[in-house]
Amino acid sequence: GGGGGGGGGGGETLIKAAETRLSRVEVQLVAERLTSKRKMTELKDEAAGLKREIRQAREALRAVTVQADDDAGVMMGRLRAAEVELMDRTIEESRREQSLRAELEAMRDLIDKADVKTIAGQKEKEAMGGMAAEMAEEIKQLRAELSELRATTRRLRGELTTV
């Protein structure tokens, strides 16, 4: 009978050992669940934080993009204004150049006309000079003839008075 009791005692030891192990496993399981829950909470918080950061980054990017678009719009406006001003100045310069060319051309024409007049005047002067020389020669001849005529008249008077 005692051997049976011993056998029973042996069975109880196994049960006790199994129960102890079970309680340890249960404690470990609870601990694991708590750790796991904590980990899950941490991960959820981290995920929520990342989602928030991404949203903020997107909003910031949108704002930057809007600002960049605005800046680009302003820059394009300035560029267009500068191009228009450049075109206006180019047109103005072109007009001024044409005006100066026209003025220059008019002055050249005046100078050419003046040259033509000067040349004509010079030729006229030369012609007049030639005529003057001819007239001077004629006057000399006429004076000579007049002198001769006077001399002849005197001679004739002298002859008349003597007669």
C-alpha angles and dihedrals in degrees: 000000000000091000089056089051089052089050089051090048089053091053092051091052089055091049091048091049090048092049091049090050090047092052090048091050090047091051089046090048091050090047090048090048091051092047089045091049090049090048090048091050090048091048092046090049091047090049091049090048092050091048089051092048091048091049091048091046090050091049091048090048090049090050091047090047091049089047090046090049089049091047090047089049091050091046091048088050091051091046091051090047090050091048091050091048090048090050091048091049091046090051090046091049090048091050091047090049091049090047091050091046090051090048091048091048091050090050091049089051090050091048091047090049090046089049090049089048090046091049090046089047090048091050090046090049091048090047090047089046089052090047090047090052090048090047091048088052090048091048089051090051092045090050090049090049090046091050089049091047091050091048089050090047091051091048091049091048089048090051091047093051092049092050 
